[in-house]
Amino acid sequence: MSLLGRTIDLYGYVFHPITVLGVGSLLLIYHEWRGRDADRAALGRRVGAFLGAGALALVPTAAFFLVFRGGLGRAVAGSSWRLDWMVAAGVLIAAGVTWLVWRRYEWGSVVPGAMATFAAVTVPYAVLAPVWDISGHVILALAPTLYLTLVDRRYAPLLVVPALMVPTRVLVEAHTWAQSVAGFAVAAAITVGLYRVRARSSDRRNAGSTAS
């Protein structure tokens, strides 16, 4: 295999959905913390809470592999959509727990908005998995990078990750062009839509606060 071929093959592993979601969330946490002028201990609490939620996200997948004993091959053979469900369940758990913690301690609205978005893009991925293999790699690469860009345009260069994910998933024969492009379109529509809803809601709250 050529160097280009190996690079394309590794791309989906290097920029695995868990990695992109994790790094994207940590960048959002840092961005929000910095904007609130909190101390470093506050940042540590936020990061710790998120990492704890992330650990809980591994429970469904770990349970899946325990049920399908006999190695990775047996676990995924003929049941990749079940594994997709476990990944989706993990994202929903991590996003839900993080959202609850942020609301409980009133740490800001940016991260909860992101978690709601990550949970929302996971739903069509899970629903379609048994009947049509829409690209979860593309969906979960675009949602955090696009959300970061909407929050702060300086993060726009990160959009190269999902942009390259679309063709690489086709080139490694993991998905068709339709499945990869659909993943990009679904994630973009949900992320932009929910961000705009949150922005309008925030504007209304600010206007009401000013009026009072």
KEBATOR-888655 format. One record per residue (C-alpha): residue in one letter; x, y, z. Coordinates in steps of 0.05 Angstrom, whole numbers. Each point is the difference from the previous one (the first is absolute). Layout:
<drenpas>
drenpa residuo->a | px->X | py->Y | pz->Z $
...
</drenpas>
This chain:
<drenpas>
drenpa residuo->m | px->0 | py->0 | pz->0 $
drenpa residuo->s | px->26 | py->69 | pz->-17 $
drenpa residuo->l | px->13 | py->55 | pz->51 $
drenpa residuo->l | px->-62 | py->36 | pz->-23 $
drenpa residuo->g | px->-41 | py->-63 | pz->7 $
drenpa residuo->r | px->25 | py->-12 | pz->70 $
drenpa residuo->t | px->-14 | py->73 | pz->19 $
drenpa residuo->i | px->-71 | py->-5 | pz->-26 $
drenpa residuo->d | px->-10 | py->-66 | pz->36 $
drenpa residuo->l | px->24 | py->30 | pz->66 $
drenpa residuo->y | px->-39 | py->65 | pz->-6 $
drenpa residuo->g | px->-64 | py->-30 | pz->30 $
drenpa residuo->y | px->39 | py->-27 | pz->59 $
drenpa residuo->v | px->40 | py->63 | pz->14 $
drenpa residuo->f | px->-62 | py->43 | pz->-4 $
drenpa residuo->h | px->-46 | py->-51 | pz->31 $
drenpa residuo->p | px->-68 | py->29 | pz->23 $
drenpa residuo->i | px->18 | py->-10 | pz->73 $
drenpa residuo->t | px->65 | py->39 | pz->-10 $
drenpa residuo->v | px->-33 | py->57 | pz->-39 $
drenpa residuo->l | px->-58 | py->6 | pz->48 $
drenpa residuo->g | px->46 | py->-2 | pz->60 $
drenpa residuo->v | px->50 | py->51 | pz->-25 $
drenpa residuo->g | px->-56 | py->44 | pz->-27 $
drenpa residuo->s | px->-36 | py->-1 | pz->67 $
drenpa residuo->l | px->63 | py->16 | pz->38 $
drenpa residuo->l | px->13 | py->60 | pz->-45 $
drenpa residuo->l | px->-71 | py->24 | pz->13 $
drenpa residuo->i | px->9 | py->-9 | pz->74 $
drenpa residuo->y | px->64 | py->40 | pz->-2 $
drenpa residuo->h | px->-32 | py->54 | pz->-43 $
drenpa residuo->e | px->-59 | py->8 | pz->47 $
drenpa residuo->w | px->44 | py->-1 | pz->63 $
drenpa residuo->r | px->46 | py->53 | pz->-28 $
drenpa residuo->g | px->-59 | py->45 | pz->-17 $
drenpa residuo->r | px->-27 | py->-4 | pz->71 $
drenpa residuo->d | px->66 | py->22 | pz->32 $
drenpa residuo->a | px->-1 | py->-60 | pz->48 $
drenpa residuo->d | px->61 | py->-27 | pz->37 $
drenpa residuo->r | px->40 | py->-61 | pz->-22 $
drenpa residuo->a | px->-33 | py->-43 | pz->53 $
drenpa residuo->a | px->-66 | py->14 | pz->-34 $
drenpa residuo->l | px->29 | py->-25 | pz->-66 $
drenpa residuo->g | px->25 | py->-63 | pz->34 $
drenpa residuo->r | px->-70 | py->-14 | pz->28 $
drenpa residuo->r | px->-31 | py->9 | pz->-69 $
drenpa residuo->v | px->51 | py->-45 | pz->-34 $
drenpa residuo->g | px->-7 | py->-52 | pz->54 $
drenpa residuo->a | px->-76 | py->-1 | pz->-6 $
drenpa residuo->f | px->4 | py->-9 | pz->-75 $
drenpa residuo->l | px->52 | py->-55 | pz->4 $
drenpa residuo->g | px->-44 | py->-36 | pz->51 $
drenpa residuo->a | px->-59 | py->5 | pz->-47 $
drenpa residuo->g | px->44 | py->-25 | pz->-56 $
drenpa residuo->a | px->20 | py->-61 | pz->41 $
drenpa residuo->l | px->-74 | py->-17 | pz->9 $
drenpa residuo->a | px->-8 | py->3 | pz->-76 $
drenpa residuo->l | px->44 | py->-61 | pz->-6 $
drenpa residuo->v | px->-48 | py->-44 | pz->40 $
drenpa residuo->p | px->-48 | py->-19 | pz->-57 $
drenpa residuo->t | px->57 | py->-19 | pz->-47 $
drenpa residuo->a | px->36 | py->-39 | pz->54 $
drenpa residuo->a | px->-64 | py->-37 | pz->16 $
drenpa residuo->f | px->-9 | py->-15 | pz->-74 $
drenpa residuo->f | px->68 | py->-34 | pz->-5 $
drenpa residuo->l | px->-13 | py->-39 | pz->64 $
drenpa residuo->v | px->-64 | py->-28 | pz->-28 $
drenpa residuo->f | px->33 | py->-19 | pz->-67 $
drenpa residuo->r | px->57 | py->-40 | pz->29 $
drenpa residuo->g | px->50 | py->-31 | pz->-48 $
drenpa residuo->g | px->37 | py->60 | pz->-26 $
drenpa residuo->l | px->-11 | py->62 | pz->-42 $
drenpa residuo->g | px->-16 | py->-38 | pz->-63 $
drenpa residuo->r | px->-58 | py->-36 | pz->31 $
drenpa residuo->a | px->-25 | py->62 | pz->35 $
drenpa residuo->v | px->-7 | py->41 | pz->-63 $
drenpa residuo->a | px->-15 | py->-54 | pz->-51 $
drenpa residuo->g | px->-69 | py->12 | pz->-28 $
drenpa residuo->s | px->-17 | py->47 | pz->57 $
drenpa residuo->s | px->36 | py->66 | pz->-15 $
drenpa residuo->w | px->-65 | py->38 | pz->9 $
drenpa residuo->r | px->-4 | py->-27 | pz->71 $
drenpa residuo->l | px->69 | py->27 | pz->13 $
drenpa residuo->d | px->-22 | py->66 | pz->-30 $
drenpa residuo->w | px->-57 | py->0 | pz->51 $
drenpa residuo->m | px->49 | py->-10 | pz->57 $
drenpa residuo->v | px->43 | py->58 | pz->-25 $
drenpa residuo->a | px->-61 | py->44 | pz->-6 $
drenpa residuo->a | px->-23 | py->-20 | pz->70 $
drenpa residuo->g | px->68 | py->20 | pz->26 $
drenpa residuo->v | px->-3 | py->68 | pz->-33 $
drenpa residuo->l | px->-69 | py->11 | pz->28 $
drenpa residuo->i | px->22 | py->-19 | pz->70 $
drenpa residuo->a | px->62 | py->45 | pz->-1 $
drenpa residuo->a | px->-39 | py->58 | pz->-30 $
drenpa residuo->g | px->-58 | py->-8 | pz->49 $
drenpa residuo->v | px->44 | py->-5 | pz->62 $
drenpa residuo->t | px->43 | py->59 | pz->-21 $
drenpa residuo->w | px->-63 | py->41 | pz->-15 $
drenpa residuo->l | px->-29 | py->-15 | pz->69 $
drenpa residuo->v | px->65 | py->17 | pz->36 $
drenpa residuo->w | px->8 | py->66 | pz->-36 $
drenpa residuo->r | px->-72 | py->19 | pz->15 $
drenpa residuo->r | px->6 | py->-22 | pz->72 $
drenpa residuo->y | px->60 | py->43 | pz->14 $
drenpa residuo->e | px->-18 | py->56 | pz->-48 $
drenpa residuo->w | px->66 | py->-3 | pz->-37 $
drenpa residuo->g | px->-27 | py->34 | pz->-62 $
drenpa residuo->s | px->-43 | py->-13 | pz->-61 $
drenpa residuo->v | px->52 | py->-15 | pz->-55 $
drenpa residuo->v | px->17 | py->-71 | pz->22 $
drenpa residuo->p | px->-72 | py->-21 | pz->14 $
drenpa residuo->g | px->-19 | py->26 | pz->-69 $
drenpa residuo->a | px->55 | py->-42 | pz->-31 $
drenpa residuo->m | px->-21 | py->-62 | pz->39 $
drenpa residuo->a | px->-72 | py->8 | pz->-23 $
drenpa residuo->t | px->26 | py->5 | pz->-72 $
drenpa residuo->f | px->45 | py->-61 | pz->6 $
drenpa residuo->a | px->-59 | py->-40 | pz->28 $
drenpa residuo->a | px->-46 | py->25 | pz->-56 $
drenpa residuo->v | px->47 | py->-20 | pz->-57 $
drenpa residuo->t | px->8 | py->-69 | pz->31 $
drenpa residuo->v | px->-75 | py->-15 | pz->-6 $
drenpa residuo->p | px->-4 | py->-6 | pz->-76 $
drenpa residuo->y | px->65 | py->-39 | pz->0 $
drenpa residuo->a | px->-30 | py->-51 | pz->48 $
drenpa residuo->v | px->-69 | py->-1 | pz->-33 $
drenpa residuo->l | px->28 | py->-12 | pz->-69 $
drenpa residuo->a | px->54 | py->-50 | pz->20 $
drenpa residuo->p | px->-41 | py->-64 | pz->-8 $
drenpa residuo->v | px->-26 | py->19 | pz->-69 $
drenpa residuo->w | px->52 | py->47 | pz->-31 $
drenpa residuo->d | px->73 | py->9 | pz->20 $
drenpa residuo->i | px->4 | py->76 | pz->4 $
drenpa residuo->s | px->71 | py->21 | pz->19 $
drenpa residuo->g | px->6 | py->9 | pz->75 $
drenpa residuo->h | px->73 | py->20 | pz->-10 $
drenpa residuo->v | px->-22 | py->59 | pz->-43 $
drenpa residuo->i | px->-58 | py->20 | pz->46 $
drenpa residuo->l | px->42 | py->-2 | pz->63 $
drenpa residuo->a | px->59 | py->35 | pz->-33 $
drenpa residuo->l | px->-42 | py->58 | pz->-26 $
drenpa residuo->a | px->-44 | py->15 | pz->60 $
drenpa residuo->p | px->54 | py->21 | pz->50 $
drenpa residuo->t | px->45 | py->35 | pz->-51 $
drenpa residuo->l | px->-59 | py->39 | pz->-30 $
drenpa residuo->y | px->-27 | py->17 | pz->69 $
drenpa residuo->l | px->68 | py->27 | pz->19 $
drenpa residuo->t | px->2 | py->42 | pz->-63 $
drenpa residuo->l | px->-69 | py->29 | pz->14 $
drenpa residuo->v | px->23 | py->18 | pz->70 $
drenpa residuo->d | px->66 | py->30 | pz->-24 $
drenpa residuo->r | px->21 | py->7 | pz->-72 $
drenpa residuo->r | px->73 | py->-10 | pz->19 $
drenpa residuo->y | px->-16 | py->-74 | pz->4 $
drenpa residuo->a | px->-21 | py->-3 | pz->-74 $
drenpa residuo->p | px->65 | py->-36 | pz->-22 $
drenpa residuo->l | px->-25 | py->-60 | pz->39 $
drenpa residuo->l | px->-54 | py->-10 | pz->-52 $
drenpa residuo->v | px->53 | py->-32 | pz->-44 $
drenpa residuo->v | px->-8 | py->-63 | pz->43 $
drenpa residuo->p | px->-72 | py->-15 | pz->-20 $
drenpa residuo->a | px->11 | py->25 | pz->-70 $
drenpa residuo->l | px->55 | py->-52 | pz->-11 $
drenpa residuo->m | px->-40 | py->-53 | pz->38 $
drenpa residuo->v | px->-53 | py->-1 | pz->-55 $
drenpa residuo->p | px->45 | py->-26 | pz->-56 $
drenpa residuo->t | px->44 | py->-43 | pz->45 $
drenpa residuo->r | px->-59 | py->-41 | pz->25 $
drenpa residuo->v | px->-17 | py->-14 | pz->-73 $
drenpa residuo->l | px->72 | py->-16 | pz->-19 $
drenpa residuo->v | px->7 | py->-52 | pz->56 $
drenpa residuo->e | px->-66 | py->-29 | pz->-24 $
drenpa residuo->a | px->-33 | py->11 | pz->68 $
drenpa residuo->h | px->-57 | py->40 | pz->-31 $
drenpa residuo->t | px->-28 | py->22 | pz->-67 $
drenpa residuo->w | px->3 | py->72 | pz->-23 $
drenpa residuo->a | px->-74 | py->7 | pz->16 $
drenpa residuo->q | px->10 | py->-25 | pz->71 $
drenpa residuo->s | px->60 | py->46 | pz->13 $
drenpa residuo->v | px->-32 | py->62 | pz->-31 $
drenpa residuo->a | px->-65 | py->-14 | pz->36 $
drenpa residuo->g | px->37 | py->-3 | pz->66 $
drenpa residuo->f | px->31 | py->68 | pz->-15 $
drenpa residuo->a | px->-66 | py->31 | pz->-20 $
drenpa residuo->v | px->-38 | py->-27 | pz->60 $
drenpa residuo->a | px->52 | py->22 | pz->50 $
drenpa residuo->a | px->6 | py->69 | pz->-32 $
drenpa residuo->a | px->-76 | py->12 | pz->-1 $
drenpa residuo->i | px->-10 | py->-22 | pz->73 $
drenpa residuo->t | px->61 | py->37 | pz->27 $
drenpa residuo->v | px->-14 | py->66 | pz->-35 $
drenpa residuo->g | px->-75 | py->-5 | pz->16 $
drenpa residuo->l | px->9 | py->-13 | pz->74 $
drenpa residuo->y | px->54 | py->53 | pz->6 $
drenpa residuo->r | px->-45 | py->52 | pz->-31 $
drenpa residuo->v | px->-57 | py->-20 | pz->46 $
drenpa residuo->r | px->46 | py->7 | pz->61 $
drenpa residuo->a | px->26 | py->67 | pz->-26 $
drenpa residuo->r | px->-70 | py->27 | pz->-9 $
drenpa residuo->s | px->-21 | py->-24 | pz->69 $
drenpa residuo->s | px->61 | py->33 | pz->31 $
drenpa residuo->d | px->-15 | py->65 | pz->-37 $
drenpa residuo->r | px->-71 | py->0 | pz->27 $
drenpa residuo->r | px->24 | py->-12 | pz->71 $
drenpa residuo->n | px->50 | py->56 | pz->-6 $
drenpa residuo->a | px->-52 | py->47 | pz->-29 $
drenpa residuo->g | px->-48 | py->-17 | pz->57 $
drenpa residuo->s | px->54 | py->11 | pz->52 $
drenpa residuo->t | px->17 | py->68 | pz->-30 $
drenpa residuo->a | px->-73 | py->20 | pz->-3 $
drenpa residuo->s | px->-11 | py->-17 | pz->73 $
</drenpas>
